[in-house]
Every structure is written in C-alpha cells, then in structure tokens.
Amino acid sequence: MAVQSLIHARGLVKRFGDFTAVDGIDLDVAPGEAFGFLGPNGAGKSSTMRMIGCVSMPSAGELRIFGMDPVRDGVRIRGRLGVCPQLDNLDPDLTVRENLTTYARYFGLSRAEARLRADELLDFAQLRDRAASQVEPLSGGMKRRLTIARAMVGDPALVLLDEPTTGLDPQARHLLWERLFQLRRRGVTLVLTTHYMDEAEQLCDRLVVMDGGRIVAEGSPRSLIAAHCTPEVVELRFAEEGDHAGKLAGVGRAEALPDRVLLYVDDGDDAVAEVHRRGLAPSGVLVRRSTLEDVFLQLTGRTLVD
C-alpha cells in the first residue's frame, strides 16, 4: 500500500443482491488532494463514497482509510471524517449556531470549545449575521455553506462532498467554491462527486470517470482533456437539413447532433476555413477549447441514464 495514500482501494466491489454497483476499482487519494468522481447516474459514484464514509461495507476487495480497515475501524475512521451529504440534513428545530454547537458535542468538545468552534465556522461560512436564525428561512446557498461548516466541526483531515453545489445559482456556487478553496489551502483532503464539469475542472487536482461501476479514465482535468479530446471544438449550426457531418470527412472527428455538428480539431480557425472551402455555409459557428464535458460525453455517451 502506498504510504502517502489517505484512501487506498484495490479491487473494490459493492454488490446489492445480483447487481454490482462497484466492479473492482483501484484508487489512491493523497493527503491534501482534491479528488473527484464523475459519472452518469448509476455509475457507482455514490456507492463508492458510502464505502469511503464507512456507512456501507465493501462486498469484496481491499479498502483502507487513514490506513485503517472500515470493517474493523469504522467508528475511528468516521471520527476523522467530515461529510456533506447530497441533501441537507440540518436540524430545522435548531438555530444556525445550535446546528454547529450541538453537532460539536458528538466529537467530545466541551460547551466552551463548541462555542468557539461555532464562531470560527460561522465566519468561515459567512453566516455570522444569521447565527440566531432558524434553518428554514435560509437560502439554498446558506444551507449548503452551513452543512459544509458542520462537516468541519470535528476538524477533519478528510471531507466527503456529495454534489455540494447541486441546485445552487451561479453566485452561490462560486461562493461555495471559495470556501472549498480555503479548505484546500489548509491542507484538508477533499473527495467530491459532481455533475458540473466546470466544478470538477475548478476544484479537482485529479479525478476518475466512472461508468457501469468501473473506472474508465483517471487523471487531472487537463491531462484527461489532452488524452481523450482534441485541443479545440468547432460547433456548426445549419439552417437546412443534410448530411453535413459526412461532408466534413478528413477535417476532424465530426459528431452529428440533432441541433448542430461538433467538429473535434487541432485548430478551430483552420477547420472553419476548410468548412467554407468545401462549400458549406453554417448559420452559426462557435470555436471553443475542449472541456471536461467533451471528455465525459465521449467516455460515457450521450444516452440519458435513469
């Protein structure tokens, strides 16, 4: 086992009856790293996170968290984790401050220590002015910041975040990203799942793409883009119907979608010039750099997974 791995898995499997949700994955997460899981619904991300969080035991394979076995040492491991679930589970009968101080008692903090810790976390989450408020009137962004602050009560070395910004508006998402960047600077290890590709590019040092319970790609966001996609993508829209993608053979890899044609190329401007040289007249042209979303769709497909 790698000495530096905070999370170490080899051949990790999770089965539910005859269904295999996680099918023999290997991974290592280093201290201080921001590590992401990407994948369509049903890919195995949440099942993997639940095993790392010691709330679901592996069916097979090896898993070590902080060098400990979740089967034998689950209580000790959970005491060093911070968990931000996908759905906020704050106590609506308590104030914002009480949600922090009450939770702090589970980690053995005295009342005085809990109050000090709550003050620190209220400042961190920018909720000091809402400390006496009930939870229900808070905005979605405030609730997410409070949930993350509560996850930090025990001063964890590892924080698990399951889709931390789902449903938030852009301003709230960016504020939450700033809070997570602060945690990274403090050396906290972050492990997150997200459906937002820009979030993964912004936050993750390294990530894996899962599909069908297996890891289909692994690396930094930029290395994944370089390995699985061209430097640029040209988006072409046409007013008339026709086999436009077929007429672009040799220009780059063309993908015909219902509303546009995507052309994966090394140089977008050169490709657009070639499109016009071939007599095509798109009604709309967009040249952009390749993104993690292009990689994601190439690896997992565009078919909707329920």
matplotlib code that plots the C-alpha trace (Angstrom):
import matplotlib.pyplot as plt

x = [0.0, 1.3, 2.4, 1.1, -2.4, -5.2, -7.6, -6.4, -8.6, -7.7, -10.3, -13.1, -16.5, -20.0, -22.9, -26.6, -28.0, -27.3, -26.5, -22.9, -22.7, -18.9, -17.0, -13.4, -12.0, -8.5, -7.7, -5.4, -6.0, -3.1, -3.3, -4.2, -5.6, -8.9, -10.2, -13.3, -15.7, -17.5, -20.0, -23.6, -26.4, -25.9, -22.1, -21.2, -20.0, -22.4, -21.8, -18.0, -18.5, -20.6, -17.9, -15.3, -17.6, -17.9, -21.7, -21.7, -19.2, -17.4, -18.6, -15.1, -11.6, -9.4, -10.2, -8.1, -8.9, -6.2, -4.5, -7.4, -10.0, -13.6, -14.9, -13.0, -12.3, -15.4, -16.0, -12.4, -12.5, -15.8, -14.4, -11.8, -14.2, -16.4, -19.4, -21.5, -24.4, -26.2, -29.3, -29.1, -30.0, -29.8, -32.0, -34.8, -35.7, -32.3, -30.7, -27.8, -25.4, -27.1, -26.7, -23.0, -22.7, -24.9, -23.0, -19.7, -20.8, -20.7, -16.9, -16.3, -15.9, -16.9, -19.6, -17.0, -14.9, -18.1, -19.0, -15.5, -15.6, -19.0, -17.8, -14.9, -17.1, -19.8, -17.1, -15.8, -19.3, -20.1, -23.1, -22.2, -25.2, -27.6, -26.3, -29.6, -31.8, -33.8, -32.6, -35.8, -35.7, -32.1, -31.4, -30.1, -26.6, -26.6, -27.9, -25.1, -22.5, -23.9, -23.8, -20.1, -19.3, -21.0, -18.9, -15.8, -16.8, -14.5, -11.5, -11.4, -8.5, -10.8, -14.1, -16.6, -18.8, -21.7, -22.7, -22.0, -23.5, -26.4, -29.4, -27.5, -27.4, -24.1, -23.3, -23.9, -21.8, -18.8, -19.0, -19.1, -16.1, -14.2, -14.9, -13.7, -10.5, -9.9, -10.1, -7.6, -5.2, -5.5, -4.4, -7.8, -8.3, -11.5, -13.3, -16.3, -18.9, -20.4, -22.4, -20.9, -17.9, -16.7, -16.8, -14.6, -12.2, -12.1, -11.8, -10.2, -6.4, -7.3, -10.4, -11.8, -14.6, -16.8, -19.3, -21.0, -19.3, -15.8, -13.2, -12.9, -10.4, -8.2, -6.0, -6.0, -8.7, -6.2, -4.5, -7.9, -8.8, -5.4, -5.7, -9.3, -10.1, -8.6, -7.5, -10.5, -14.1, -16.0, -19.8, -21.6, -25.3, -27.1, -30.4, -31.1, -31.1, -28.5, -25.5, -23.2, -21.1, -20.5, -19.2, -16.6, -14.7, -11.0, -11.4, -11.7, -13.8, -17.4, -20.3, -23.8, -26.3, -30.0, -29.2, -25.6, -22.4, -19.4, -16.0, -13.1, -9.9, -6.4, -7.0, -10.5, -9.9, -8.2, -11.1, -13.7, -11.8, -11.9, -15.6, -16.2, -13.8, -15.9, -18.9, -20.7, -22.5, -23.3, -25.7, -23.8, -20.1, -18.5, -14.9, -14.0, -11.5, -12.2, -13.7, -14.1, -17.7, -16.5, -14.4, -17.2, -19.7, -17.1, -16.3, -19.9, -22.1, -24.9, -27.7, -29.8, -29.3, -32.1]
y = [0.0, 3.5, 5.1, 8.5, 7.3, 8.7, 6.5, 3.2, 0.8, -2.3, -4.5, -2.7, -4.2, -3.4, -5.7, -5.3, -8.8, -9.7, -6.1, -5.0, -1.2, -1.0, -3.5, -3.9, -0.4, 0.7, 4.2, 6.2, 9.6, 11.5, 13.9, 17.4, 16.4, 17.4, 14.3, 13.9, 11.2, 11.9, 9.6, 9.3, 8.2, 4.6, 4.7, 3.7, 7.1, 7.3, 3.6, 4.2, 7.4, 5.5, 2.8, 5.5, 7.1, 3.8, 3.6, 0.8, -2.1, -3.4, -6.7, -7.6, -6.1, -4.0, -0.6, 1.4, 4.9, 6.6, 3.1, 1.5, -1.1, 0.3, -3.1, -3.1, 0.6, 2.3, 4.3, 5.6, 6.5, 8.3, 10.4, 11.8, 12.4, 15.4, 14.5, 16.9, 14.8, 15.5, 16.5, 18.9, 17.2, 20.2, 20.2, 22.7, 22.9, 24.4, 27.8, 28.1, 28.3, 25.4, 23.2, 23.6, 23.6, 20.5, 18.6, 19.6, 17.7, 14.4, 15.0, 15.4, 19.2, 21.0, 23.6, 26.4, 24.7, 24.1, 27.8, 28.9, 26.3, 27.5, 31.1, 30.1, 28.2, 30.9, 33.3, 30.6, 30.1, 33.8, 33.2, 35.2, 37.6, 34.6, 32.8, 33.2, 32.4, 29.2, 27.0, 27.0, 30.7, 30.3, 30.3, 27.1, 28.5, 29.4, 25.9, 24.3, 26.5, 25.6, 21.9, 22.2, 24.2, 21.5, 18.9, 20.8, 20.8, 17.9, 19.4, 16.5, 15.5, 14.3, 15.8, 13.9, 16.1, 14.6, 17.0, 20.0, 22.7, 21.0, 23.3, 26.5, 29.6, 30.7, 33.3, 30.7, 28.1, 30.4, 31.5, 27.8, 27.1, 29.9, 28.2, 24.8, 26.5, 27.8, 24.2, 23.0, 25.7, 24.5, 21.0, 19.3, 16.5, 16.8, 14.0, 15.0, 13.9, 16.4, 16.6, 20.0, 19.6, 23.2, 22.5, 19.4, 21.5, 24.2, 22.1, 18.8, 18.1, 14.7, 12.7, 9.5, 9.0, 6.0, 4.2, 0.9, 0.5, 0.8, 3.5, 4.3, 7.2, 8.8, 11.9, 15.7, 17.6, 18.9, 15.6, 13.9, 16.5, 16.1, 12.3, 12.0, 15.0, 17.5, 20.9, 22.7, 22.0, 23.8, 23.9, 24.3, 25.0, 24.7, 26.2, 23.4, 19.7, 17.4, 15.1, 18.0, 15.7, 13.4, 16.3, 17.1, 13.9, 14.5, 17.9, 16.3, 13.9, 15.0, 14.3, 15.0, 16.1, 17.0, 20.7, 21.0, 19.3, 19.1, 19.1, 18.0, 19.5, 20.8, 24.3, 25.7, 28.6, 26.4, 24.0, 26.8, 28.0, 24.4, 24.2, 27.2, 25.9, 22.8, 25.0, 24.6, 27.7, 27.2, 29.7, 29.7, 29.0, 28.7, 27.8, 26.9, 24.9, 21.3, 20.8, 18.1, 17.8, 16.7, 14.0, 12.9, 12.5, 10.8, 8.2, 7.7, 8.5, 10.9, 8.5, 9.5, 7.1, 6.9]
z = [0.0, -0.9, 2.4, 1.4, 0.5, 2.7, 0.8, -0.8, -2.7, -4.7, -6.5, -4.5, -5.1, -3.9, -4.7, -3.9, -4.5, -8.1, -9.0, -9.0, -8.3, -8.0, -10.0, -8.9, -8.9, -7.8, -6.5, -4.2, -2.8, -1.3, 1.7, 0.8, -2.6, -4.1, -5.8, -7.8, -9.0, -12.3, -14.0, -15.1, -12.7, -11.7, -12.4, -8.9, -7.5, -4.5, -3.6, -3.6, -1.5, 1.0, 1.4, 1.9, 4.5, 6.4, 6.1, 3.6, 3.8, 0.7, -0.8, -1.9, -2.4, -0.2, 1.3, 3.7, 5.1, 7.1, 6.9, 8.8, 7.7, 7.6, 8.7, 12.0, 12.5, 11.2, 14.3, 14.5, 10.8, 11.0, 13.9, 11.5, 8.6, 7.6, 5.5, 3.4, 2.0, -1.3, 0.6, 3.5, 6.8, 9.1, 12.2, 11.5, 15.2, 16.0, 15.1, 12.7, 15.7, 17.5, 14.5, 14.9, 18.7, 19.1, 16.4, 18.1, 21.2, 19.3, 18.8, 22.5, 22.6, 25.8, 25.6, 25.6, 22.9, 20.9, 21.1, 19.9, 17.1, 16.0, 15.9, 13.7, 11.3, 11.2, 10.0, 7.5, 6.1, 6.1, 8.3, 11.4, 10.9, 10.6, 13.7, 15.6, 12.6, 12.2, 9.3, 7.2, 6.1, 4.8, 1.1, -0.6, -0.7, 3.0, 3.9, 1.8, 3.5, 6.9, 6.0, 5.0, 8.1, 10.2, 8.5, 9.6, 13.3, 14.2, 12.4, 9.9, 7.7, 5.0, 3.9, 1.6, -0.5, -2.5, -5.2, -3.0, -5.3, -6.9, -7.3, -6.4, -8.5, -10.0, -7.3, -4.5, -6.4, -6.7, -3.1, -2.1, -4.3, -2.5, 0.8, -0.6, -1.9, 1.7, 3.0, 0.4, 1.4, 5.0, 3.8, 4.1, 1.7, -0.4, -2.1, -4.1, -6.6, -9.1, -12.2, -13.1, -15.3, -14.7, -11.0, -11.5, -13.5, -10.9, -7.8, -8.6, -8.7, -10.0, -10.8, -12.1, -14.6, -13.7, -15.9, -15.2, -11.8, -13.3, -13.7, -17.4, -17.1, -14.5, -14.3, -13.9, -15.7, -18.2, -18.8, -19.4, -22.0, -23.7, -23.7, -24.8, -26.9, -29.4, -28.3, -29.9, -30.8, -33.6, -33.2, -36.5, -36.9, -40.3, -41.3, -43.8, -43.1, -44.7, -44.1, -43.1, -40.9, -43.8, -45.9, -43.3, -43.6, -43.1, -41.4, -37.9, -36.0, -36.7, -34.4, -35.7, -33.0, -33.6, -33.4, -34.5, -35.7, -33.5, -35.1, -33.0, -34.4, -33.5, -34.9, -34.9, -37.2, -39.8, -39.6, -40.1, -43.2, -44.6, -43.9, -46.1, -48.8, -49.0, -49.9, -46.6, -45.2, -41.5, -40.0, -36.7, -35.9, -32.4, -31.9, -28.3, -26.3, -25.4, -22.0, -19.5, -20.6, -24.1, -22.5, -20.2, -23.1, -25.2, -22.5, -21.2, -24.1, -24.6, -23.8, -20.8, -17.9, -15.3]

ax = plt.figure().add_subplot(projection="3d")
ax.plot(x, y, z, "-o")
ax.set_aspect("equal")
plt.show()
